[in-house]
């Protein structure tokens, strides 16, 4: 299953005056054999595009040890990556 993040709809929501928070880690989540898996590799790109279309904030799952995360470990990224992503958008 492919998932598409539709940034055009974010622009539309902003034009109607809505506050938009981009859930960058869950936007790459997908089902696989009855469990959810993710691909955080794309999170920096999604975050930059979200900034370009004017989102008001970001939701990101971050953990110090992804293997020990109790849930959504495959969607998360570590604090070093988090700092780099934040540095790229501010």
Secondary structure as the mmCIF struct_conf table of DSSP 4:
data_model
#
loop_
_struct_conf.conf_type_id
_struct_conf.id
_struct_conf.beg_label_comp_id
_struct_conf.beg_label_asym_id
_struct_conf.beg_label_seq_id
_struct_conf.end_label_comp_id
_struct_conf.end_label_asym_id
_struct_conf.end_label_seq_id
HELX_RH_AL_P HELX_RH_AL_P1 UNK A 7 UNK A 15
TURN_TY1_P TURN_TY1_P1 UNK A 16 UNK A 17
STRN STRN1 UNK A 21 UNK A 23
TURN_TY1_P TURN_TY1_P2 UNK A 24 UNK A 25
HELX_RH_3T_P HELX_RH_3T_P1 UNK A 26 UNK A 28
STRN STRN2 UNK A 30 UNK A 32
TURN_TY1_P TURN_TY1_P3 UNK A 33 UNK A 34
STRN STRN3 UNK A 35 UNK A 37
HELX_RH_3T_P HELX_RH_3T_P2 UNK A 40 UNK A 42
HELX_RH_AL_P HELX_RH_AL_P2 UNK A 43 UNK A 52
TURN_TY1_P TURN_TY1_P4 UNK A 53 UNK A 54
BEND BEND1 UNK A 56 UNK A 56
STRN STRN4 UNK A 57 UNK A 59
STRN STRN5 UNK A 62 UNK A 62
BEND BEND2 UNK A 64 UNK A 64
HELX_RH_3T_P HELX_RH_3T_P3 UNK A 66 UNK A 68
BEND BEND3 UNK A 70 UNK A 71
TURN_TY1_P TURN_TY1_P5 UNK A 73 UNK A 75
STRN STRN6 UNK A 77 UNK A 77
HELX_RH_AL_P HELX_RH_AL_P3 UNK A 79 UNK A 89
#
